[in-house]
């Protein structure tokens, strides 16, 4: 499974390739799905480029994307978009249009409350477990672990040389695959492509898009999300999947 992450925390100041408005995000999603993406992850943004969980911001983005693609669409539910946990929960409860799933960063305050609210509304939860945080330990003890849609293993190490080792260490934690939940492994910036290669070799779901990297594997700037998805498909098609390389079953 290839998930495209359309924009993330980036804005137009980072690159002209970053889609921001509902219309631009819909175009980017349509092109990425045509290029081979199986799923969409998006950060709804205000007109000034700030991540937002406001119903007035989330609903138009979901409606625009779903008008042009027929794949699952997920959003982020994180402290960047709303640092106040109580307000975050209120906003999720007020969404008139629901995403198929939402990512929750387990190292952030209130993750359990937010995840529980999403599950109550019938929204799948992608449990974000970041390297370099206590998210893995917290998630391993969570009573919600068996109920999440998947684990979103996020490698924050941006060094191309060390990111794969950081990814392996993250996958080795007890929280990496609790209760047999599927894992999507991805990296960021300099670590994006090395970690994607590792994820493909391990037979895990992968993610690529402007949120994770602005560059193609050869280091040239990507024109759009579709170009990144195409590159990911081409790269993974050439890599053998080694069952022996996969993390041990628990």
GIURJO-V629467 format. One line per field, one symbol per residue. ss: DSSP state (H for helix, E for strand, C for the rest). phi: phi as a letter, one per 20 degrees, with the letter a starting at -180 (. if undefined). burial: I if it has 9 or more other C-alpha atoms within 8 Angstrom, else O. Layout:
BEGIN
ss: ???
phi: ???
burial: ???
END
This chain:
BEGIN
ss: CEEEECCCCCCCCCCCCCCCCHHHHHHHHHHHHHHCCCEEEECCECCCCCECCCHHHHHHHHHHHHCCCCCEEEEEECCCCCCCHHHHHHHHHHCCCCCCEEEEECCCCCHHHHHHHHHHCCCEEEEEEECCCCHHHHHHCCCCHHHCCEEEEEECCCCCCCHHHHHHHHHCCHHHHHHHCEEEEEECHHHHHHHHHHHHHCCCEEEECCCCCCECCCCCECCCHHHHHHHHHHHHHCCCCCHHHCCCCC
phi: .deddfbmffcffeafeffcfgfffffffgffffepfebccbdfcfgenegbdggfefgffffffffccccgccceccfffbfefffffffffefecdffbbecefeegngfffffffffenefdeefdefmcegfffffeffegfdffaededeefeegfdgffffffffefgefbflmffcddbdclfeffgffffgffemefcbbqggebedfgenefefafgfffgfffffffeefedgfefgffd
burial: OIIIIIIIOIIIOOIOIIIIIIIIIIIIIIIIIOIIIIIIIIIIIIOOIOIIIOIOIIIIIIIIIIOIIOOIIIIIIIIOIIOOIOOIIOIIOOIOIOIIIIIIIIIIOOIIOIIIIIIOOOIIIIIIIIIOOOIIIIIIOOOIIOOIIIIIIIIIIIOIOOIIOIIOOIIOOIIIIIOOIIIIIIIIIIIIIIIIIIIIIIIIIIIIIIIIIIIIOOOOOIOIIIIIIIIIIOIIOOIOOIOOOIOOOO
END
